[in-house]
Amino acid sequence: MAHINQEIPREQWASYLAGITKKDATQWVRVESIDAESGDQPLADRLPLVDITLETKGSDSGAVQIIVGREDGRITHRILEPDLLIAEVDSQSGALECLEIGERGGKTLIFFERPTEAEEVSARF
């Protein structure tokens, strides 16, 4: 399966991330944080995407916030000083497969997966 990496220009981050939340809300994600000091740190595995946004106001302006999980438990991960946004898409379907958010000294990877039908049903409860 061939992939295409697309760097998203900074001025498009807010609208691009808002589009992911709308379009890919039925997808599940795996979130990993990678940096030189601590290596690869899994943050969430196969959880529904709740929201991904770029803060545009206040002291956190410019930060990216990722929220995953269910009603009974959510995980929030914040990237305070993002400097790069790269979308890896399937060249055939155009589906987003991975979003890389670069930050000084590391990056956060968000992998997108379609849940099975049984998982979709159980996620609603």
Steps between C-alpha positions, in 0.01 A plus 500: 500500500651832393485810716535869431637738762355851488634781714213722611586873496472661845227742389279199415553306826181614679269417209683177415478370858134604526436302181660190651273522804190522277602251234690243703289491818402141414863396499703369785847623568826387650708786639876483558742762623862469388792701629877459530496473880223249566462331160165365381222546759154358420230740627180339370420181312192445283275762655237712326613846392301764690669823390820641356537877498745784470468747786460846347454716810651560839830389647477161324466657156675281245473179706336189354262305723402138431214337692426127464287252692144434607255671733631303799863595444679738271866570438620849408843559349629852438784599272600842627736617225426312178719591204398250232182325385530215249210287377573153367219397267431184302580580137207287374213599732625834631424379855703656780718229654735696725540856619844609616521806720858612541623685804840604624695183578229255400165430341155359564357242261127438466416181311143473364319164484147399412334308786329170429121498508497334845739767632280779361198360686688461829645854472149645514432349843 
